[in-house]
Amino acid sequence: MGKQRLRVAVTDGRGRVIRSDSLRKWLVEVAPRSAYGQVVIALVSDQKMRSLNHCYRGIDRATDVLSFQVASQVEPRVSVNADWPCLGDIVIATNVAHRQAKQSGHRFGVELRILALHGLLHLLGYDHERDAGQMERLERRLRRKGGIR
């Protein structure tokens, strides 16, 4: 394995770092080569996600994942390493993720990986609403690389 280019911290809804080695290590392993820096993943309640979605997107419901590039940070962030550039924050609504995992027939941990990868790609500048399928193709390839069909 080469030099690590991505550092990830996982936090709870209050910004406290939580142990989630499986999610953290998986995202580091499958991240595209262009991912260099640090990312914080916040696992939050649906209520918190609804509030963020309403505030920043004008949509009054909880969504599964939101990404906030470093220039648009919404709250004080956890620093993984002060010497590394900050890519931004990925916010995941845990109850939405539980429901989606159940609907898709896979484990909650798999859903968290899918959402974290999706959020990371947004932090790297990909936009599935405007890129003629580029993000979707890359996301599928990286999921396969990480063992997710």
N, C-alpha and C positions, 0 to 999 in steps of 0.2 A: 504494500500500500504506500502511495506517495505522501508527500507532505499535506497535512490537513489544511484545507482552504476555507472551510466553513466551521464556525462555532455556533452552537445552539444552546440556549437555556430555555427551560420550560417552567412556567409560573402558574400559580393559581389565580383566581379572580381578584385577589388582593395584592398581587405582585410579588408574592413570596415564591422563591425558587422551590420547585418540587422535584423529586427524583423520578425521572422518566427516561432512563437510559435507553430503553428499547426504541422509543420514538426519536430521541436525539441522535442516536447512532445511525439509525436507518436513514434519516434525512441527510446526514453528513455523507453517508455512503452513496446515495443515489443522486445527490445534487449535481446539476450540470457543472462542467468545468468553469463556467463563467461566474459561479457563486463563490465570491470571496468576501469574507467579512463575518460579522456576527448578527444573529437573529434571535429574537425572543419570541417564544410561542406562549401566549396566554390562554389558558383553558378557563372559560368563563360561563356564567349562567346564561340562560336564554334571555332573562330580563336585562342583564348587562349588555348582551349583544343587541337586543332590540333598541336599547338606548343609544348605543354607538351607531347602529345602522340608521336610526332616525336623525341623529345629530349630523352625521357626515355624508349620508346619501339621501336623506329625506324620505326614507322608506320605514314605515312604522310596523316592523315585524322583525323577528330574529332571523338571521340568515345563518348559514353553516360556518362560513369563514370570511374574515375581512383581513386585508393587508394594509399596513400603514408604512409607507416609505419613511425613512429617517427624517425627511423634511416636514412630514405631516404628523409627527408623533402626537398622540392624544393624551398621554399621561407619562409621568416619570418612568423611565425604563430601567431594567436591570442591566448592568454592564457585565458582559461576559469577559471582556478583556479590553482595557482602555487603549491598548496599542493597535487594535484592529478596527477597521472601518465598520460602522453600523449600517446594515442594509435596511433594517426596520423591524416592525413587529407583525406577527401573525396572530390573530385572535380567532379562537375556535369556540363555538357554542357547544358545550358538552351534551346537553339534552337533545339538541338537533342532531348531533353526531350519533348519539345512541339510537335515535329513531331511524336515521338513514342506514346505519349498520344493520338494524333489524330488517328493514325493507329490502336491503341488498343481499341479505343472507350471509353476512360475514361478521367477524368480531369487531367490537368497539375499537380495539387497537389498530385494526386495519383501516377503519374509517378515519381515525386520527392521522394516520400516515398519509392517506389520500388527500385529506384537507390541508395538512401541513405542506405537502409538495405543491399543491395548487396555490397556496398562499405564497410560497417561496418563489414560484415562477412569476407571480404578479410583482413581487418585490424586485425581480430581475428585469422588469419592463415588459413582460409578455401580457397580451390582452386578448383573450379569446373572443371578445365581442367585435374586434376590429382586424384580426390578423389572418383571416382566410384559412383557419384551421392549424396554423403553425404551433400554437401553444398546446392544442389538443393532441397533436401528433407527438410532440416532445414529451408531454405528460404521460401518454400511453407507453412510450418507449422507456421512460424512467421508472414507471410502475413495474413493467416487466423486469427491468434490471433489478428491482428490489423485491421480486417474487410475488407481485400482485397482478393478477389477471384482470 
